[in-house]
C-alpha cells in the first residue's frame, strides 16, 4: 500500500488500491497550479483514499474556458495540494508528489502535451496526446471495470 501526506504532516493518507491509471498532465492550468512544468496524478477511487490524519479542505479553483471549477483538496495548515476532484466525485486525482515514495508510480500517459514546455523530453514508450485520449483504448480492463463500478 502506498502512503503519503502534506509537507507539515497534518494530513496523512493511504491508498488502499493500485491506481486506476497515472496521468502526467502538461496543461497550462496544472502548470499554474503547481508552479511546475507538469503534474503527475494518481487516479484512484475516492473510497480507496483512506485518511490517516487530518482532513484536507476543498478549494474551488477556476479552469480555462468554460470548464467548471476544479476542487483541490489542501492541507488546512501548510496548503499542500493532496488531491483534486474534477467532474466525477468518486475519483480522486492524488498528487504523486505527496506520496512517501513518489517513485512508486510512473505516468501511464502524458496529456495536454500541446502546452508541454519545450525542454521537457517525453519517453518514447509512454503514450502522449496533444489534448486527451480515449480511455477505453488505453486503460487496462480491470481499471475500466473499477471505474464503471463507481460511475
C-alpha positions as CSV (number, residue, x, y, z in Angstrom):
1,X,0.0,0.0,0.0
2,X,1.1,3.5,-0.8
3,X,1.0,6.2,1.9
4,X,1.6,9.9,1.7
5,X,0.8,13.3,3.1
6,X,1.3,17.0,3.2
7,X,4.5,18.9,3.9
8,X,3.8,19.6,7.6
9,X,2.5,16.2,8.4
10,X,-1.0,17.3,9.5
11,X,-2.7,15.3,6.6
12,X,-1.7,11.7,6.0
13,X,-3.4,9.2,3.8
14,X,-3.1,5.6,2.5
15,X,-4.1,4.3,-1.0
16,X,-5.9,1.0,-0.4
17,X,-5.8,0.0,-4.0
18,X,-3.5,0.2,-7.0
19,X,-4.0,3.3,-9.2
20,X,-6.6,3.1,-11.9
21,X,-4.2,5.0,-14.2
22,X,-1.5,7.6,-13.8
23,X,-1.6,10.9,-15.7
24,X,1.2,13.3,-16.4
25,X,-0.6,16.5,-17.3
26,X,1.1,19.3,-19.1
27,X,-1.8,21.7,-19.4
28,X,-1.5,25.4,-18.5
29,X,-3.8,25.0,-15.5
30,X,-1.7,22.3,-14.0
31,X,1.5,24.3,-14.7
32,X,0.0,27.4,-12.9
33,X,-1.5,25.4,-10.0
34,X,1.7,23.6,-9.3
35,X,4.2,26.2,-10.3
36,X,6.0,23.5,-12.3
37,X,6.2,22.1,-15.8
38,X,3.5,19.4,-15.2
39,X,1.7,17.4,-12.5
40,X,1.6,13.6,-12.0
41,X,-1.8,12.5,-10.8
42,X,-2.6,9.0,-9.5
43,X,-6.3,8.3,-10.4
44,X,-8.0,6.2,-7.7
45,X,-11.5,5.7,-6.3
46,X,-12.4,8.1,-3.5
47,X,-13.3,5.3,-1.1
48,X,-9.8,3.9,-1.6
49,X,-8.1,7.0,-0.3
50,X,-8.0,6.4,3.5
51,X,-7.3,9.4,5.6
52,X,-4.9,8.5,8.5
53,X,-4.6,12.0,9.9
54,X,-6.1,15.4,9.3
55,X,-8.8,16.5,6.8
56,X,-7.9,18.2,3.6
57,X,-10.1,21.3,2.8
58,X,-11.6,21.8,-0.6
59,X,-10.7,24.9,-2.6
60,X,-12.5,25.8,-5.8
61,X,-10.0,26.7,-8.5
62,X,-11.0,28.1,-11.9
63,X,-10.0,26.4,-15.1
64,X,-9.6,27.8,-18.6
65,X,-12.5,28.2,-20.9
66,X,-16.0,27.0,-20.0
67,X,-14.8,24.2,-17.7
68,X,-16.4,24.1,-14.3
69,X,-14.0,24.8,-11.3
70,X,-11.8,22.0,-10.1
71,X,-11.7,21.3,-6.4
72,X,-8.2,21.0,-5.0
73,X,-8.1,19.4,-1.5
74,X,-5.3,21.0,0.5
75,X,-3.9,20.7,3.9
76,X,-5.5,23.4,6.0
77,X,-2.2,24.3,7.7
78,X,0.6,24.1,5.0
79,X,-1.7,24.3,1.9
80,X,-0.1,21.3,0.2
81,X,-2.4,20.1,-2.6
82,X,-3.2,16.5,-1.8
83,X,-5.7,15.6,-4.5
84,X,-8.2,17.1,-6.9
85,X,-11.7,16.3,-7.9
86,X,-13.0,17.1,-11.4
87,X,-16.3,16.1,-12.8
88,X,-16.7,12.7,-11.0
89,X,-16.6,13.0,-7.2
90,X,-16.0,9.2,-6.9
91,X,-12.5,9.6,-8.4
92,X,-9.5,11.3,-6.7
93,X,-6.5,12.7,-8.7
94,X,-3.9,12.2,-6.0
95,X,-0.7,14.2,-6.4
96,X,2.0,11.7,-6.9
97,X,4.5,14.1,-5.3
98,X,2.7,13.7,-1.9
99,X,3.4,10.0,-1.8
100,X,6.0,9.0,0.7
101,X,7.7,7.2,-2.3
102,X,6.8,9.2,-5.4
103,X,9.0,6.9,-7.5
104,X,6.5,4.1,-6.8
105,X,4.3,5.3,-9.7
106,X,5.1,6.4,-13.2
107,X,2.9,8.0,-15.8
108,X,0.8,5.7,-18.0
109,X,0.1,8.6,-20.3
110,X,1.1,12.2,-21.0
111,X,-1.8,14.5,-21.7
112,X,-2.2,18.1,-22.9
113,X,1.3,18.0,-24.5
114,X,0.3,20.8,-26.8
115,X,1.3,23.1,-23.9
116,X,4.3,21.0,-22.8
117,X,7.4,23.1,-22.1
118,X,10.0,22.7,-24.9
119,X,12.7,21.4,-22.6
120,X,10.6,18.5,-21.3
121,X,11.5,15.3,-23.2
122,X,8.9,12.6,-23.1
123,X,9.7,9.0,-23.0
124,X,9.0,7.2,-26.3
125,X,7.4,4.2,-24.7
126,X,4.6,6.2,-22.9
127,X,1.6,7.3,-25.0
128,X,1.3,11.1,-25.4
129,X,-1.6,13.2,-26.6
130,X,-2.0,16.8,-27.6
131,X,-5.1,17.1,-25.5
132,X,-6.8,14.0,-24.1
133,X,-7.3,10.4,-25.1
134,X,-9.9,7.6,-25.5
135,X,-9.9,5.9,-22.0
136,X,-11.3,2.7,-23.4
137,X,-8.3,2.2,-25.7
138,X,-5.7,2.8,-23.0
139,X,-6.9,1.8,-19.6
140,X,-6.5,-1.9,-18.5
141,X,-9.8,-3.7,-18.4
142,X,-9.6,-4.1,-14.6
143,X,-9.4,-0.3,-14.2
144,X,-12.3,0.2,-16.6
145,X,-14.3,-2.2,-14.6
146,X,-13.5,-0.4,-11.3
147,X,-14.3,2.9,-12.9
148,X,-17.7,1.7,-14.1
149,X,-18.4,0.3,-10.7
150,X,-18.3,3.8,-9.2
151,X,-19.9,5.6,-12.1
